[in-house]
């Protein structure tokens, strides 16, 4: 699970498209014998609004990783800028996992622990509020997030950050300051609960961030698993029955491993464990997968929610004995699942994100997952950008188009394209779209499709050869709420 390991394919292979061709050439009927079928779903009326929330772990081990995020953020923006029409209309906000000593079911925070600013937990912490950190001097007075939006004329950009060149180049420096969230936050990181609180419509401190008509993207940057508490009793000073006051409590009472960790007693035992998943029977932590349901409910169409994680890797999962900082007495601890040498030359680590991964998996075809254990996070951020690009509507064919008839002169591509109303509902209706004749679409008098070489925007995977984009002639005549659905045969790859 190194660099850009992906949990959910950015471009789904349509299972229904794996049948042989039929005369009516519906969207599910291309001949994949020479390769595989790539599926495209492109809204006719592209929604270019995206609200992006970064949940950044601000616990004491995150300093180098936040620098990584800030340094590589331009790669993320560069991918978004390749979307048709350029950079989408975006809101970009940051919140952290520090919710102090309050559990989700508590009416008030419990007693504080440790030293605040050095991993201690007290009160409400940052309370899910959007934070600008060092970017306050680069944003308009009172701004809680970055806004780079498109005015009513559809062309003019409206920005709330310092942008001397007037071309959006000030966005990355502003975010770089926001990404440095500090590394002194509560060591019991409540990632998922913080996301829920930050996006709660009743959270007035974050008013204006979420727009009803925008896509919503949540990106979790963390090196430890989620520890969203149900009650502050999880961090009680007493070691009975929870054990030492360490974040291993989050694992012992929040995760179950069917092999060697099916109970809190066996989870507390040293050794490798497998088949791990969030516990559904615990009074100390919240239900991890239920957070997915609450997030989807923020949109009338749940497919408009995208999630991503740049976190540790799930395997190996093991419990070891390790002495806490400032002690010489080893206690049970979750073994790190990945390590790397940071940009400062010091060792950096991350733990298995079992609860986070289960949360991400609730968003099929709308989630990505990559490891934080690398000096360069550009691959993971590009992966997230690619997902957003695909969901918004990307006409680029990601794979290399296959020549399905090599015995015939020239390149013979096999695509099936339709316009679809009410996709993925009982009311779905499909109209098969013909290929343009002539093939370049010249003089088209009715809706048709053809492929165009677009090396500027469609070379993400192979810069040495031109990639193609799907172009629809007279697309403006189609119903605005319809989608272009296409299946194209691409070459089989070895990975």
C-alpha positions in Angstrom: 0.0 0.0 0.0 2.7 2.4 -0.9 2.4 5.6 -2.9 -1.1 6.3 -4.3 -2.6 3.0 -3.2 -6.2 3.3 -4.2 -9.3 2.0 -2.3 -12.0 2.7 -4.9 -11.3 3.0 -8.6 -11.4 6.5 -9.9 -12.9 5.2 -13.1 -15.2 2.3 -12.6 -15.2 -0.6 -15.0 -18.8 -1.1 -15.9 -19.6 -4.7 -15.3 -22.6 -4.5 -17.5 -20.4 -3.4 -20.3 -18.5 -6.6 -20.4 -20.9 -8.3 -22.8 -20.3 -8.7 -26.5 -21.6 -6.1 -29.0 -25.2 -6.1 -30.3 -26.6 -4.2 -33.3 -28.4 -1.5 -31.3 -25.1 -0.4 -29.7 -26.5 0.6 -26.3 -24.1 1.9 -23.6 -23.6 -1.6 -22.2 -22.7 -3.2 -25.5 -19.1 -2.8 -26.6 -16.8 -5.6 -27.5 -14.0 -5.9 -24.8 -12.2 -8.9 -26.3 -9.1 -6.8 -27.1 -9.0 -5.1 -23.7 -11.1 -3.7 -20.9 -14.1 -1.3 -20.8 -13.7 2.2 -19.4 -16.8 3.8 -18.2 -17.5 7.6 -18.4 -20.3 9.5 -16.8 -20.3 13.2 -17.8 -23.2 15.5 -16.8 -24.4 17.6 -19.7 -24.8 20.6 -17.3 -21.5 20.4 -15.5 -21.6 21.5 -11.8 -18.3 23.3 -11.2 -18.9 24.1 -7.5 -16.9 22.1 -5.0 -16.6 22.6 -1.2 -13.4 20.9 0.0 -12.8 20.3 3.7 -9.4 19.2 4.9 -9.4 17.4 8.3 -5.8 17.7 9.5 -4.5 15.8 12.4 -2.9 18.3 14.7 -1.4 15.9 17.3 2.3 16.1 18.3 3.5 13.7 15.5 2.1 15.6 12.5 4.6 18.5 12.0 6.5 17.0 9.1 3.4 15.6 7.5 1.7 19.0 7.5 4.8 20.5 5.7 4.4 17.7 3.2 0.8 18.6 2.6 1.6 22.3 2.2 4.5 21.7 -0.2 2.6 19.4 -2.5 -0.8 21.1 -2.5 0.0 22.8 -5.9 -0.1 19.4 -7.5 -3.7 19.0 -6.3 -4.7 22.4 -7.7 -3.0 21.7 -11.0 -5.1 18.6 -11.5 -8.3 20.5 -10.7 -7.2 23.2 -13.1 -7.3 20.6 -15.9 -11.0 20.2 -15.5 -12.9 21.6 -18.5 -13.2 25.3 -17.9 -10.3 25.4 -15.5 -10.2 25.5 -11.8 -13.7 24.9 -10.4 -15.6 27.3 -8.2 -14.1 26.2 -4.8 -14.4 26.7 -1.1 -11.4 25.2 0.8 -11.5 24.9 4.5 -9.4 23.3 7.3 -10.4 21.9 10.6 -8.5 19.6 13.0 -9.1 16.5 15.0 -8.8 18.2 18.4 -12.2 18.1 20.1 -10.8 18.4 23.6 -12.2 16.2 26.3 -15.8 16.0 25.1 -17.4 12.9 23.7 -20.2 13.0 21.1 -22.8 11.8 23.6 -21.6 14.0 26.5 -23.5 17.1 27.4 -20.3 18.8 28.5 -16.5 18.2 28.3 -15.0 15.8 30.9 -11.9 16.6 32.9 -8.9 17.7 30.9 -5.8 15.5 30.6 -2.2 16.4 29.9 -0.8 19.8 28.9 -2.8 21.7 26.4 -0.6 22.6 23.4 1.6 19.5 24.0 -0.9 16.8 23.2 -3.2 17.5 26.1 -7.0 17.5 25.8 -9.3 20.1 27.4 -12.8 21.6 27.0 -14.0 21.6 23.4 -10.6 21.8 21.8 -11.0 23.5 18.4 -14.6 22.4 18.3 -14.8 21.6 14.6 -14.4 25.3 13.8 -12.7 26.1 10.5 -9.2 27.4 11.1 -7.0 29.7 9.0 -3.9 29.5 11.3 -1.1 31.6 9.7 -3.2 32.5 6.6 -5.2 35.2 8.4 -3.0 38.0 6.9 -3.5 36.6 3.4 -7.3 36.3 3.6 -10.0 39.0 3.6 -10.8 40.1 7.2 -13.1 37.7 8.9 -12.7 34.9 6.3 -12.8 31.3 7.8 -12.0 29.6 4.5 -10.5 30.1 1.1 -13.0 31.1 -1.6 -12.1 31.2 -5.3 -15.5 31.4 -7.0 -17.0 32.2 -10.4 -19.2 35.3 -10.7 -22.6 35.3 -12.2 -21.1 36.1 -15.6 -19.6 32.7 -15.6 -16.1 34.1 -16.3 -14.9 36.5 -13.6 -13.2 35.0 -10.6 -14.0 36.3 -7.1 -11.2 35.6 -4.6 -11.0 36.3 -0.9 -7.2 35.9 -0.6 -4.2 37.9 -1.6 -3.5 37.3 -5.3 -0.9 39.9 -6.6 -0.8 38.4 -10.1 -4.6 38.2 -10.4 -4.4 34.6 -11.8 -5.1 32.5 -8.7 -1.4 31.9 -8.0 -2.0 33.2 -4.5 -4.2 30.2 -3.6 -1.4 27.7 -2.9 0.5 30.0 -0.6 -2.6 30.8 1.4 -3.4 27.1 1.8 0.2 26.4 2.8 -0.3 28.6 5.8 -3.6 27.0 6.7 -2.1 23.5 6.4 0.4 24.2 9.1 -2.2 23.4 11.8 0.4 22.9 14.5 1.3 19.7 16.3 0.1 20.3 19.8 -3.5 19.2 19.6 -5.2 16.5 21.6 -3.5 13.1 21.3 -6.9 11.4 21.3 -7.8 12.4 17.7 -11.5 12.6 16.9 -11.2 12.8 13.1 -14.7 11.7 12.1 -16.6 13.5 14.8 -14.6 16.7 13.9 -15.7 16.3 10.3 -19.3 15.9 11.4 -19.2 18.9 13.6 -17.5 21.1 11.1 -20.1 20.4 8.4 -23.2 20.4 10.7 -25.5 23.1 9.2 -26.2 24.3 12.8 -22.5 25.0 13.4 -22.8 28.8 12.9 -19.1 29.5 13.2 -18.7 27.8 9.8 -21.6 29.4 8.1 -21.3 29.9 4.4 -18.7 27.2 3.8 -21.1 24.5 2.5 -23.3 25.4 -0.4 -26.4 23.3 -1.2 -25.6 23.2 -4.9 -21.9 22.2 -4.6 -20.1 18.9 -4.5 -18.7 18.2 -1.0 -15.2 16.7 -0.7 -13.7 15.6 2.7 -10.0 14.9 2.8 -8.5 13.3 6.0 -4.8 13.8 6.6 -3.7 11.8 9.7 -1.1 9.4 11.0 -3.3 7.7 13.6 -6.7 6.1 13.4 -10.0 7.8 14.4 -10.8 7.9 18.1 -14.1 9.7 18.1 -15.3 9.2 21.6 -18.8 8.5 22.7 -18.0 9.6 26.3 -15.1 11.3 28.0 -14.8 8.2 30.2 -12.4 6.9 27.5 -9.8 9.3 28.7 -10.4 8.9 32.4 -7.2 9.0 34.5 -8.1 5.7 36.2 -6.4 2.7 34.6 -9.3 0.4 35.6 -10.6 -1.1 33.4 -9.2 0.7 30.4 -5.5 0.3 31.0 -2.8 3.0 30.8 -3.9 6.4 29.6 -2.6 6.0 26.1 -4.2 6.2 22.7 -4.1 2.4 22.6 -7.4 2.6 24.4 -8.9 3.8 21.1 -7.7 0.6 19.4 -8.6 -1.8 22.2 -12.2 -0.5 22.5 -12.7 0.8 19.0 -11.4 -2.1 16.8 -12.1 -5.8 16.6 -9.8 -8.3 14.9 -11.5 -11.6 14.2 -8.1 -13.3 14.3 -6.4 -12.8 17.7 -8.3 -9.7 18.7 -12.0 -10.5 18.9 -12.3 -9.3 22.5 -10.8 -6.4 24.5 -8.8 -9.0 26.4 -7.2 -10.6 23.3 -6.8 -7.2 21.7 -4.6 -6.3 24.7 -2.3 -9.2 24.0 0.9 -8.8 22.1 1.0 -10.2 18.6 -0.1 -9.9 15.0 -3.9 -9.7 14.4 -5.9 -9.9 11.2 -9.4 -9.4 9.8 -9.7 -6.1 11.7 -12.7 -3.8 11.5 -14.4 -1.2 13.7 -16.2 -2.5 16.8 -19.9 -2.2 16.7 -20.3 -3.0 20.3 -18.5 -0.5 22.4 -19.7 2.2 24.9 -16.5 4.2 24.6 -16.3 5.1 20.9 -18.8 6.1 18.3 -19.9 4.0 15.4 -17.3 4.7 12.6 -19.5 3.7 9.6 -22.5 5.7 10.9 -20.5 8.9 10.1 -20.7 8.0 6.5 -24.5 8.0 6.6 -24.6 11.4 8.3 -22.3 12.9 5.7 -24.3 11.5 2.8 -27.5 13.1 4.3 -25.9 16.6 3.8 -26.7 16.2 0.1 -30.0 15.4 -1.7 -27.9 13.3 -4.0 -25.3 11.3 -2.0 -23.1 10.8 -5.1 -22.1 14.5 -4.6 -20.1 13.5 -1.6 -16.4 12.5 -2.1 -14.1 11.4 0.6 -10.4 10.7 0.7 -7.7 9.7 3.2 -4.0 10.2 3.2 -3.3 8.1 6.3 -1.4 5.0 7.5 -1.9 1.6 5.9 -4.2 -1.1 7.4 -1.6 -3.9 7.4 0.4 -5.1 9.2 -1.8 -4.8 12.3 -0.1 -5.8 15.6 0.1 -5.1 19.2 3.5 -4.6 20.9 5.0 -3.6 24.2 6.3 0.0 24.0 7.3 2.5 26.7 5.4 5.7 26.5 7.3 9.0 26.3 8.8 9.8 29.6 8.5 6.3 31.0 10.7 3.2 31.0 7.8 0.8 31.6 6.5 -0.9 28.4 2.8 -1.1 28.0 0.6 -2.5 25.2 0.7 -0.3 22.1 -0.5 -0.4 18.5 2.5 -1.1 16.3 3.2 1.3 13.5 2.2 -0.1 10.1 4.5 2.1 8.0 7.6 4.2 8.5 9.7 6.6 6.5 12.5 9.1 6.9 11.0 12.6 7.0 12.2 15.7 5.1 14.0 16.7 8.3 15.9 13.4 8.3 14.0 12.1 11.3 12.0 8.9 11.4 8.2 9.3 10.8 5.5 6.7 11.4 1.8 6.0 11.0 -0.6 3.5 12.5 -3.2 1.3 10.9 -6.4 3.4 10.2 -9.0 0.7 10.5 -11.9 3.0 11.5 -11.0 5.6 8.8 -10.7 3.0 6.1 -14.1 1.5 7.0 -15.5 5.0 6.7 -14.0 5.6 3.3 -15.2 2.3 2.1 -18.8 3.5 2.5 -18.4 5.7 -0.6 -17.8 3.3 -3.5 -16.4 5.0 -6.6 -16.4 8.3 -4.5 -13.3 7.6 -2.4 -9.5 7.3 -2.6 -7.0 6.1 -0.1 -3.2 6.5 -0.1 -0.4 6.3 2.5 1.0 9.2 4.4 4.3 7.3 4.9 6.2 9.1 2.1 8.3 12.2 1.8 6.3 13.3 -1.2 2.5 13.4 -0.9 2.0 14.7 -4.5 0.8 11.3 -5.7 -1.9 11.0 -3.1 -3.0 14.6 -3.7 -3.0 14.1 -7.4 -5.1 10.9 -6.9 -7.7 13.0 -5.0 -7.7 15.7 -7.7 -8.2 13.0 -10.3 -11.2 11.7 -8.4 -12.8 15.1 -8.2 -12.1 15.7 -11.8 -13.8 12.5 -12.7 -16.9 13.1 -10.5 -17.4 16.6 -11.8 -17.2 15.4 -15.4 -14.0 14.5 -17.2 -14.2 13.7 -20.9 -10.6 12.3 -21.0 -10.2 8.6 -21.7 -7.8 7.5 -18.9 -6.6 4.3 -20.5 -5.0 3.9 -23.9 -7.7 3.3 -26.5 -7.4 -0.2 -28.0 -7.3 -0.8 -31.8 -10.1 -3.4 -31.9 -9.4 -4.4 -35.5 -5.7 -4.4 -36.2 -6.2 -6.1 -39.5 -7.9 -3.0 -40.9 -5.9 0.0 -41.9 -5.9 2.9 -39.5 -7.0 2.9 -35.8 -10.4 1.2 -35.1 -11.7 2.3 -31.7 -14.8 0.8 -30.1 -17.0 3.1 -28.0 -20.7 3.1 -27.2 -22.2 6.4 -26.2 -25.7 7.4 -25.0 -27.5 10.3 -23.5 -29.3 9.2 -20.3 -32.0 10.9 -18.3 -32.4 10.1 -14.6 -29.4 7.8 -14.5 -29.3 5.1 -11.8 -33.0 5.4 -11.0 -36.1 3.5 -11.9 -37.0 6.4 -14.3 -33.8 6.1 -16.3 -34.2 6.5 -20.1 -31.4 6.0 -22.6 -31.0 7.4 -26.1 -28.2 5.8 -28.1 -26.0 8.4 -29.7 -24.4 7.8 -33.2 -20.8 8.3 -34.0 -20.3 11.4 -36.1 -20.0 11.1 -39.9 -17.6 12.4 -40.9 -15.6 11.2 -37.9 -14.3 14.6 -37.0 -17.8 16.0 -36.5 -17.5 18.6 -39.2 -20.8 20.0 -40.2 -22.8 17.9 -37.7 -26.5 18.6 -37.9 -27.6 16.4 -35.0 -26.1 15.1 -31.8 -23.2 12.8 -32.3 -19.9 11.8 -30.7 -16.3 11.6 -31.7 -12.9 11.4 -30.1 -10.4 14.2 -30.2 -6.7 14.2 -29.3 -6.3 16.5 -26.3 -2.6 16.2 -25.2 -2.9 19.3 -23.0 -5.5 17.9 -20.7 -5.4 14.1 -21.2 -1.8 13.1 -20.7 -1.9 12.4 -16.9 -0.8 8.8 -17.2 1.4 8.7 -20.2 3.0 12.0 -21.2 4.7 10.4 -24.2 1.6 9.7 -26.2 -1.5 11.8 -26.9 -4.7 10.9 -25.0 -8.2 11.3 -26.2 -11.3 13.1 -25.0 -14.9 12.4 -25.8 -16.5 15.3 -27.7 -20.2 15.6 -28.2 -21.4 17.8 -31.1 -24.5 19.9 -30.5 -24.4 18.9 -26.8 -26.2 22.1 -25.9 -29.4 20.7 -27.5 -29.6 17.9 -25.0 -31.7 18.2 -21.8 -29.7 20.0 -19.2 -30.3 17.3 -16.5 -29.1 14.5 -18.7 -25.8 12.6 -18.6 -23.4 11.4 -21.3 -22.7 7.7 -20.5 -19.9 6.0 -22.5 -18.0 2.8 -22.6 -14.8 2.6 -24.5 -12.4 -0.4 -25.0 -8.9 0.3 -23.8 -5.8 -1.8 -23.8 -5.1 -4.1 -20.9 -2.4 -3.0 -18.6 0.0 -5.1 -16.5 -0.8 -3.4 -13.2 
